[in-house]
Amino acid sequence: MIILHIETSTNVCSVAVSENLNCVFSVSNTDGMNHAALLSLFIKDALDFLKTENKKPDAIAVSSGPGSYTGLRIGVSTAKGLCYGLDIPLIAISTLEVMIIAAIAHIGKTEAILCPMIDARRMEVYAAFYEANMNLVREISADIIDSESYDEILSEKSVYFFGNGADKCKTTITHPNSLFIDNIVPLAENMITLAVKAFEANKFVDVAYFEPFYLKEFHTTAKKLNF
């Protein structure tokens, strides 16, 4: 099982190739929103690598959002084109779940709740809450952050916040149970376990009609959590 992975949901552009659960090729750029210029080059390098191995992808996995509108559009449209050209299926992976994989690799096993955050605008973030086993505790939403954000769950459990949205929350979310992990970004190589699981379950999306999860509906007030 060979899967080509594409991640363009934030300012990081990355591509990886996996064979079964092993990452055999990976490249990324963290310099900014250069996806339009870099993504095709990264994919060419990945396909050239496979060609030297006399192999080709069995599927394309793409980060589906939420995240940058432009970045997601570039990544998904490119992934669709590859699927059409190579006549292979498309796998969509939640960007926040990709970040969960990176966070768990950083902190190890934990009983705490994990909250990946992607920067939206002003004091808004795209966020969801998960247990370490990837069980979703609260659905993804766009949250306005203030000093009382997430107090309900923080009063009961420790929460790890991470991602580029968490960076601007450090001085606002100050509850003693709030923990922050730096330098967690969604990368293509962190999509592998999720994509393989989807492939084995035949969980593919329609290449013609799939659209990224832009999460354009914003809450105008802070949303109370029900846990």
Backbone as a ProteinNet text record, in pm:
[ID]
protein_1_A
[PRIMARY]
MIILHIETSTNVCSVAVSENLNCVFSVSNTDGMNHAALLSLFIKDALDFLKTENKKPDAIAVSSGPGSYTGLRIGVSTAKGLCYGLDIPLIAISTLEVMIIAAIAHIGKTEAILCPMIDARRMEVYAAFYEANMNLVREISADIIDSESYDEILSEKSVYFFGNGADKCKTTITHPNSLFIDNIVPLAENMITLAVKAFEANKFVDVAYFEPFYLKEFHTTAKKLNF
[TERTIARY]
83.6	0	88	82.3	162	67	84.8	-1.2	85	43.8	108.3	23.9	87.2	18.2	48.9	-54.5	-41.5	-98.9	-19.5	-65.4	-35.3	-141.3	-124.6	-221.1	-268.5	-375	-328.4	-198.6	-145.4	-32.7	58.1	168.9	276.8	261.9	357.9	307.5	395.5	364.5	446.6	380.4	455.7	393.5	480	440.5	517.1	451.1	517.1	466.5	544	503.6	519.2	415.6	423.7	408.6	479.9	460.2	415.8	291.2	226.2	230.8	287.3	290.5	423.8	512.3	645.8	653.3	710	735.7	864.7	855	972.2	1020.7	941.9	981.5	907.3	977.1	912.7	987	911.1	970.5	872.1	923.9	835.6	905.8	825.1	875.7	793.3	858.9	790.7	807.6	849.3	883	763.3	645.4	528.6	437.7	341.3	241.9	297.7	385.4	444	389.4	269.7	216.8	202.3	155.4	133	262.8	373.5	502.6	569.8	549.7	627	558.8	426	358.7	385.2	375	397.7	540.6	635.5	775	793.8	731.6	742.5	680.4	565.9	499.8	583	641.8	728.9	844.1	904.4	1014.3	965.9	844.4	789.8	762.7	705.6	676	803.7	903.3	1033	1097.5	1083.9	1136.7	1070.1	938.4	866.6	905.4	928.8	965.8	1097.1	1191.9	1320.4	1303.5	1194.6	1164.1	1069.9	1036	941.3	807.6	760.3	634.8	550.4	422.6	332.4	230.7	167.5	72.6	-53.3	-104.4	-232.9	-346.2	-312.5	-412.5	-341.6	-419.8	-372.5	-447.1	-374.5	-436.5	-411.3	-514.9	-501.3	-562.3	-497	-550.3	-673	-785.4	-913.8	-959.1	-880.9	-919.2	-969.3	-1001.6	-1005.1	-865.2	-860.8	-732.4	-743.2	-631	-625.3	-709.7	-797.9	-882.9	-797.4	-699	-614.1	-531.3	-471.2	-389.3	-468.5	-588.3	-671.4	-715.6	-750.6	-795.1	-684.1	-561.1	-447.1	-422.2	-420.2	-392.1	-496.8	-624.3	-732.1	-743.2	-732.5	-741.6	-626.5	-508.1	-393.7	-414.5	-463.2	-489	-592.6	-697.6	-800.3	-741.4	-658.5	-596.5	-511.3	-436.6	-354.8	-442.4	-551.9	-640.3	-702.1	-743.6	-797.9	-691.3	-573.2	-467.7	-416.3	-407.9	-354.4	-463.5	-590.3	-705.5	-695.5	-676.9	-666.5	-758.3	-793.8	-889.6	-827.5	-918	-879.5	-923	-831.7	-857.1	-850.2	-947.7	-948.6	-922.2	-827.3	-787	-805.2	-870.2	-889.1	-754.5	-738.5	-614.7	-590.8	-696.2	-679.5	-635.5	-681.9	-638.4	-492.1	-447.4	-304.9	-221.2	-270	-199.3	-200.2	-309.1	-316.2	-202.9	-179	-71.7	62.6	87	212.8	224	114	116.2	142.7	77.2	96.3	240.6	298	438.5	529	486	567.3	552.7	430.3	407.5	389.8	365.7	343.5	201.9	181.1	48.5	7	-121.2	-168.9	-316.5	-359.3	-500.9	-565.1	-484.2	-535.4	-613.8	-694.4	-766.2	-672.8	-685.1	-600	-683.8	-635.5	-709.4	-620.5	-625	-553	-626.1	-549.2	-606.9	-540.4	-621.8	-570.7	-616.6	-523.7	-552.3	-658	-759.9	-861.6	-834.4	-897.8	-869.6	-895.6	-831.7	-841.6	-825	-922.9	-911	-996.5	-1010.2	-1084.4	-988.1	-1029.7	-952.8	-1048.4	-998.4	-1068.8	-1016.4	-1104.2	-1058.5	-1155.8	-1102	-1182.7	-1114.4	-1186.7	-1131.4	-1134.7	-1021.5	-1007	-946.7	-977.5	-900.7	-779	-682.4	-557.2	-576.7	-687.6	-716.4	-788	-791	-852.9	-1005.2	-1061.4	-1205.4	-1241.8	-1335.6	-1373.7	-1465.2	-1423.8	-1501.4	-1595	-1546.3	-1630.1	-1596.9	-1701	-1684.2	-1603.1	-1548.2	-1474.5	-1569.1	-1522.5	-1598.3	-1503.1	-1554.8	-1478.9	-1511.9	-1412.8	-1433.9	-1368.5	-1439	-1380.8	-1320.3	-1192.6	-1119.5	-1124.3	-1161.3	-1151.3	-1101.6	-1097	-1037.5	-1116.6	-1242.8	-1324.3	-1341.2	-1273.5	-1288.8	-1250.4	-1335.8	-1311.7	-1300.6	-1350.8	-1340.8	-1410.9	-1520.4	-1594.7	-1506.2	-1440.2	-1357.4	-1227.7	-1172.2	-1047.9	-1066.3	-1188.1	-1213.8	-1214.2	-1223.9	-1230.1	-1104.8	-1041.4	-926.8	-821.7	-698.4	-594.4	-617	-581.6	-598.4	-469.9	-421.3	-307.9	-360.7	-314.8	-347.2	-223.6	-243	-128.3	-174.4	-77.3	-106.9	-88	-91.2	-66.9	-178.1	-295.4	-400.6	-376.2	-305	-277.8	-176.4	-93.6	10.7	-47.4	-160.1	-217.7	-309.2	-324.4	-412.3	-337.5	-205.4	-127.8	-151	-168.3	-185.7	-331.5	-423	-565.8	-622.4	-586.1	-629.7	-524.8	-555.6	-456.6	-498.5	-598.9	-642.4	-525.5	-510.5	-398.4	-392.5	-503.7	-504.8	-476.6	-448.4	-416.8	-267.5	-234.7	-96.9	-78	38.5	62.8	185.5	172.5	283.7	322.7	448.2	496.2	535.4	535.1	591.5	521.4	390.3	313	245.1	283	223.3	176.2	73.6	30.7	131.2	179.7	275.6	223.2	259.3	212.7	253.7	372.7	419.1	336	267.8	181.7	42.6	16.9	-110.1	-111.2	4.9	19.3	-73.2	-69.9	-151.7	-301.2	-343.1	-483.1	-522.6	-434.1	-463.4	-465.5	-372.6	-369.2	-496.9	-539.4	-663.1	-782	-788.4	-897.1	-890.5	-769.6	-751.8	-800.4	-761	-798.6	-949.5	-1014.6	-1159.2	-1235	-1161.3	-1222.3	-1298	-1243.8	-1307.2	-1248.7	-1304	-1258.3	-1365.9	-1324.9	-1420.6	-1436.7	-1547	-1576	-1483.4	-1404.6	-1307.1	-1375.4	-1490.9	-1559	-1621.5	-1677.4	-1759.3	-1698.4	-1588.1	-1530.8	-1484	-1513.1	-1467.9	-1400.9	-1299.2	-1234.8	-1332.6	-1299.6	-1379.8	-1327.2	-1386.4	-1337.1	-1381.4	-1493.1	-1550.1	-1569.4	-1655.1	-1676.6	-1776.5	-1854.4	-1953.4	-1887	-1889.9	-1823.8	-1925.8	-1886.7	-1967.8	-1940.5	-2046.3	-2028.6	-2009.5	-2038	-2012.3	-1940.2	-1877.8	-1807.6	-1907.8	-1874	-1964.4	-1939.1	-2048.6	-2036.2	-2019.5	-1926.7	-1901.6	-1987.8	-2036.6	-2113.4	-2039	-1975.8	-1898.8	-1967.3
-118.8	0	125.1	199.8	321.9	441.1	537.7	655.7	781.1	875.2	1006.4	1102.9	1171.9	1258.8	1405.2	1489.4	1632.4	1711.4	1805.7	1888.1	2035.2	2116	2257.7	2346.9	2302.5	2373.8	2497.4	2508.1	2626	2686	2758.5	2816.9	2715	2591.5	2484.9	2404.3	2385	2302.3	2174.9	2058.9	1934.5	1822	1729.2	1611.7	1493.1	1378.7	1257.4	1138.5	1033.2	906.4	797.9	715.1	603.6	472.1	371.6	234.4	154.8	108.6	56.1	163.6	137	238.8	312	288.4	348.1	471.6	578.2	697.9	676.2	677.5	651.3	776.2	884.6	1011.2	1122.4	1232.3	1345.9	1473.8	1579.1	1710.3	1816.6	1925.6	2031.2	2165.7	2270.9	2407.5	2488	2559	2634.1	2784.9	2830.1	2971	3061.2	3004.3	3088.4	3028.2	3107.7	3058.2	3054.2	2955.9	2936.6	2810.9	2770.8	2643.3	2636.3	2745.8	2744.3	2718.8	2769.5	2751.8	2620.6	2573.2	2459.2	2324.4	2321.6	2192.7	2103.7	2158.9	2078	2024.9	2106	2060.9	1947.1	1960.4	1854.9	1724.5	1736.1	1616.1	1551.6	1633.9	1578.5	1500.8	1556.5	1486	1353.4	1353.6	1232.3	1126.5	1167.9	1072.9	1023.3	1111.6	1069.3	965.3	985.8	887.7	751.7	752.7	626.7	562.2	644.8	590.7	515.6	568.2	498.9	364.1	351.1	226.1	138	187.5	116.6	95.6	201.3	195.3	317	312.1	424.6	428.1	542.9	552.5	469.4	414.9	346.4	440.7	553.3	651.4	782.9	890.6	1021.9	1058.9	1102.8	1153.2	1303.4	1377.9	1523.3	1571.4	1669	1731.7	1813.3	1787.5	1841.1	1967	2014.2	2133.2	2098.2	2202.3	2342.5	2402.6	2524.9	2591.1	2705.5	2738.5	2846.3	2813.6	2904.8	2883	2859.1	2945.3	2931.7	2804.5	2776.6	2657.2	2530.2	2521.8	2403.6	2388.5	2499	2493.9	2442.7	2488.7	2443.8	2294.6	2253.3	2114.1	2019.4	2051.7	1963	1958.1	2072.9	2072.4	1994.3	2005.9	1929.2	1779.9	1744.3	1603.9	1544.8	1621.5	1574.5	1549.7	1642.4	1626.2	1500.3	1473.9	1352.6	1227.4	1229.6	1113.4	1087	1193.8	1176.3	1121.5	1182	1142.6	1002	961	829.2	724.9	770.1	681.9	604.7	680.5	622.2	699.5	641.9	706.5	818	899.6	1013.6	989.9	1016.1	1005.9	1145.5	1182.8	1312.2	1292.1	1368.5	1356.3	1491.1	1489.4	1612.4	1672.2	1799.9	1868.7	1861.5	1874.8	1871.9	1734	1629.5	1495.4	1471.4	1532.1	1525.9	1588.8	1700.3	1767.3	1683.9	1607.8	1519.3	1417.2	1359.7	1261.4	1322.7	1444.7	1512	1540.1	1580.6	1612	1486.6	1375.9	1252.5	1203.7	1220.8	1182.7	1266.4	1387.9	1480.2	1451.5	1426.6	1414.5	1269.7	1177.2	1038.7	1015.9	905.3	871.4	973.6	1008.8	1109.2	1087.1	1125.6	1123	1258.8	1355.4	1489.8	1494.6	1597.7	1624.7	1700.9	1673.5	1737.5	1833.5	1955.5	2057.3	2118.8	2067	2132	2259.5	2363.6	2493.3	2548.5	2594.5	2662.5	2807.4	2897	3040.1	3077	3150.2	3200.9	3349.5	3436	3578.9	3642.2	3753.9	3822.6	3721.8	3708.4	3611.8	3488.1	3450.4	3330.3	3217.3	3095.8	2977.5	2869.5	2781.6	2657.9	2552.5	2492	2400.9	2285.5	2176.8	2061.3	1998.3	1911.6	1844.9	1693.8	1629.3	1485.3	1422.6	1294.5	1213.9	1161	1108.6	1064.3	945.7	873.2	760.9	805.9	937.2	1000.3	1005	970.4	984	1131.9	1173.1	1313.6	1348.5	1447	1491.2	1604.6	1696	1804.6	1831.8	1853.5	1875.9	2003.2	2008.9	2126.7	2246.1	2359	2482.7	2600.7	2714.4	2838.9	2907.8	2923.7	2976.9	3113.1	3202.1	3330.3	3311	3343	3316.5	3436.8	3409.7	3511.6	3444.7	3518.4	3467	3351	3331.8	3224.5	3107.2	3112.1	3006.1	2870.3	2772.5	2632	2609	2702.1	2686	2559.1	2518.4	2400.1	2275.9	2252.5	2132	2147.7	2269.4	2292.9	2275.9	2294.1	2275	2127.1	2038.6	1895.5	1820.3	1865.4	1793.8	1890.9	1841.6	1918.5	1911.3	2018.2	2025.4	2074	2000.4	2045.1	2123.3	2248	2331.5	2340	2329	2335.2	2374.2	2411.9	2461.2	2611.2	2666.5	2810.5	2894	2836	2908.7	2918.6	2822	2822.4	2929	2968.2	3066.1	3196.1	3238.6	3366.1	3349.8	3227.5	3201.7	3193.6	3188.1	3164.6	3270.5	3393.4	3500.5	3521.2	3451.1	3466.7	3348.9	3226.9	3106.7	3076.9	3113.5	3104.9	3010.6	2930.6	2834.2	2742.3	2703.2	2616	2483.2	2435.5	2308.6	2323.9	2444.6	2465.7	2446.4	2361.4	2330	2360.8	2411	2448.9	2376.7	2325.1	2259.9	2347.4	2381.8	2466.6	2384.8	2452.7	2398.4	2272.8	2265.6	2157.5	2210.5	2157.8	2197.2	2072	2083.5	1967.9	1937.4	1814.9	1771.4	1648.2	1634	1521.4	1387.7	1380.1	1252.6	1208.1	1303.4	1267.9	1221.6	1221.6	1174.2	1023.2	960	822.2	723.7	720	620	640.6	765.2	795.4	756.4	783.7	751.8	601.5	529.7	384.4	322.3	370.5	321	344.4	463.3	494.3	406.5	385.1	300.9	159.4	105.2	-32.3	-47.1	62	60.8	104.6	125.4	174.7	305.7	388.7	515.9	624.9	633.8	730.5	838	952.8	1059.3	1070.1	1128	1143.1	1249.2	1208.3	1299.3	1419.3	1397.9	1505.3	1607.8	1560.6	1649.3	1687.3	1627.1	1659.1	1804.4	1868.7	2005.3	2009.8	2094.2	2106.5	2158.3	2132	2179.9	2318.1	2420.8	2557.3	2613.1	2565.2	2614	2765.1	2808.9	2952.3	3013.2	2929.1	2983.5	3015.3	3142.7	3187.7	3212	3179.5	3213.9	3359.8	3435.9	3575.9	3595.8	3491.6	3496.9	3370.4	3377	3259.8	3147.9	3028.7	2913.3	2833.6	2804.4	2724.3	2577.9	2511.3	2371.4	2284	2175.6	2077.8	1945.3	1912.6	1788.8	1697.5
0	0	0	-108.3	-120.5	-132.1	-43.9	-41.2	-48.1	-132.3	-138.7	-56.6	38.2	133.2	104.6	110.1	82.6	199.4	252.5	364.6	334.6	319.1	284.1	362.7	477.2	546.9	622.8	649.9	720.3	636.2	699	624.8	592.1	638.8	609.6	490.5	393.8	277.1	287.4	284.2	298.5	216	174.1	97.1	153.3	160.8	207.3	127.3	128.9	68.5	174.2	186.8	280	205.6	254.9	209.3	329.9	325.6	444.7	553.1	668.9	774.5	782.3	687.6	690.6	601	653.4	572.7	494.6	362.2	278.4	206.6	212.8	150	221.4	248.2	312.9	279.4	250.3	224.6	272.3	326.8	376.6	370	374.3	376.6	475.1	565	670.1	654.7	538.1	520.1	496.6	474.3	450.5	347.1	301.3	207.3	65.7	40.8	-91.1	-159.4	-120.2	-166.8	-318.8	-379.5	-523.5	-599.3	-545.6	-612.9	-576.4	-453.4	-404	-417.4	-407.5	-398.6	-519.6	-637.7	-758.5	-763.5	-716.8	-715	-615.7	-499.1	-398	-448.3	-514.8	-567.1	-676.9	-761.7	-866.7	-804.8	-700	-632.7	-573.6	-517.4	-458.3	-564.9	-676.9	-784.1	-851.5	-862.6	-917.7	-826.6	-695.1	-600.6	-620.7	-633.7	-654.8	-788	-887	-1018.1	-1010.4	-933.1	-918.6	-849.4	-770.3	-701.8	-783.6	-903.2	-990.7	-920.8	-854.3	-780.9	-814.7	-779.9	-799.6	-686	-663.1	-551.5	-575.2	-466.6	-469.4	-430.7	-369.6	-328.8	-297.8	-297.1	-253.3	-126.5	-23.9	99.4	107.8	140.3	150.1	280.6	339.6	459.7	421.4	490.9	445.9	518.5	616.5	690	829.5	905.9	866.7	854.4	801.6	785	686.1	624.9	527.7	405.7	368.2	250.5	126.9	105.3	-13.7	-8.9	106.5	118.8	95.4	155	136.8	-8.3	-70.7	-210.1	-300.5	-276.6	-357.5	-335.7	-210.2	-180.9	-235.4	-214.4	-257.4	-409	-475.3	-621.8	-683.7	-625.1	-674.4	-652.2	-533.8	-503.9	-598.6	-627.9	-720.9	-859.4	-904.6	-1035.2	-1043.7	-937.4	-934	-936.7	-860.6	-858.5	-995.6	-1063.4	-1197.9	-1292.5	-1288.1	-1380.8	-1358.2	-1231.3	-1198.4	-1179	-1183	-1164.6	-1032.3	-924.7	-791.1	-696.2	-581.3	-490.5	-406.9	-351.4	-267.8	-124.4	-31.3	112.2	172.9	252.5	320.4	469.1	522.3	662.2	732.3	847.3	924.6	965.1	938.2	976.2	1126.8	1205.1	1350.8	1398.1	1332.3	1370.6	1334	1224.6	1189.7	1300.4	1355.5	1464.5	1591.9	1613.8	1730.1	1724.7	1607.5	1591.4	1630.7	1586.6	1619.5	1768.4	1830.4	1973.5	2057.4	2022.7	2098.2	2085.2	1967.1	1949.1	2038.9	2068.5	2150.1	2299.2	2346.2	2491	2537.1	2444.1	2482.8	2534.4	2601.8	2654.8	2760	2758.7	2853.2	2881.9	3000.6	3036.8	3010.8	2972.4	2948	2817.1	2803.6	2679.8	2585.3	2456.4	2355.8	2271.6	2258.1	2182.4	2075.2	1952.5	1842.4	1801.4	1773.8	1737.7	1612.1	1519.6	1400.9	1405.2	1380.2	1384.9	1281.6	1325.7	1234.1	1212.2	1286.9	1277.5	1412.5	1435.8	1563.5	1676.9	1764.1	1873.9	1848.9	1722.7	1686.9	1651.5	1683.2	1646.6	1598.7	1513.5	1481	1577.9	1654	1758.7	1777.8	1830.5	1871.4	1990.8	2061.1	2178.8	2159	2188.8	2170	2295.1	2312.9	2405.7	2331.9	2404.3	2342.4	2248.5	2263.8	2173.7	2046.9	2022.9	1906.3	1916.1	2030.5	2049.1	2056.1	1971.8	1965.5	2081.9	2162.3	2277.8	2239.4	2156.5	2106.8	1961.5	1881.3	1738.7	1711.3	1591.4	1546.5	1538.8	1588.7	1573.3	1571.7	1531.8	1536.9	1668.4	1754.9	1888.9	1904.8	1971.9	2012.6	2150.9	2163.2	2286.9	2380.5	2505.4	2609.8	2737.5	2846.2	2969.8	3030.6	2989.8	3044.8	2948.7	2835.3	2735.7	2793.6	2770.7	2805.8	2956.3	3036.5	3181.9	3230.7	3161.1	3206.5	3206.9	3095.2	3088.1	3165.1	3167.2	3240	3390.3	3438.3	3581.9	3618.7	3516.7	3541.6	3498.8	3393.3	3339	3287	3280.2	3213	3062.6	2994.2	2848.7	2785.7	2687.7	2607.8	2487.7	2475.1	2359.8	2270.5	2140.4	2049.2	1909.3	1827	1693.1	1686.3	1562.8	1550.7	1611.9	1634.1	1703.8	1852.5	1907.7	2051.9	2090.5	1997.6	2028.7	2082.8	2026.5	2070.3	2192	2240.1	2354.6	2486.8	2480.9	2602	2709	2668.5	2767.4	2804.7	2736.1	2762.5	2839.5	2799.8	2870.9	2978.5	3101.5	3209.8	3321.8	3298.7	3400.6	3436	3562.5	3602.2	3527.7	3476.7	3403.7	3254.5	3211.1	3069.5	3046.3	2949.1	2912.8	2764.3	2729.1	2589.6	2535.1	2413.4	2344.4	2226.7	2217.6	2109.2	1986.4	1873.1	1748.1	1697.1	1717.8	1657.7	1532.9	1417.4	1290.2	1217.4	1134	1055.9	945	940.4	839.5	767.6	642.6	562.4	622.9	679.8	735.3	855.2	920.4	1033.5	989.2	859.9	807	787.3	796.2	748.8	818.9	952.8	1023.3	996.6	989.1	962.9	821.2	725.5	585.8	561.3	623.2	607.7	665	779.4	840.6	748.4	688.4	595.2	470.9	419	300	327.1	441.1	474.1	494.2	533.3	552.8	427.6	316.8	192.5	215.1	302.2	334.3	243.7	124.2	25.3	5.1	-47.8	-78.3	-229.5	-270.2	-412.1	-472.2	-569.4	-627.5	-693	-753.9	-824.7	-731	-620	-537.5	-403.1	-365.2	-234.3	-228.2	-117.6	-91.1	45.6	62.3	194.6	299.6	424	535.7	575.3	513.8	537.1	671.6	723.6	849.7	844.9	755.2	734.9	833	900.2	993.1	1126.5	1163.8	1285.9	1396.4	1519.7	1636.5	1672.3	1696.7	1732	1881.7	1958	2101.9	2143.2	2256.9	2307.4	2330.3	2281.8	2290.1	2416.9	2490.8	2611.7	2574.8	2638.9	2611.1	2700.4	2644.7	2720.7	2722.2	2833.8	2846.2	2945.8
[MASK]
+++++++++++++++++++++++++++++++++++++++++++++++++++++++++++++++++++++++++++++++++++++++++++++++++++++++++++++++++++++++++++++++++++++++++++++++++++++++++++++++++++++++++++++++++++++++++++++++++++++++++++++++++++++++++++++++++++

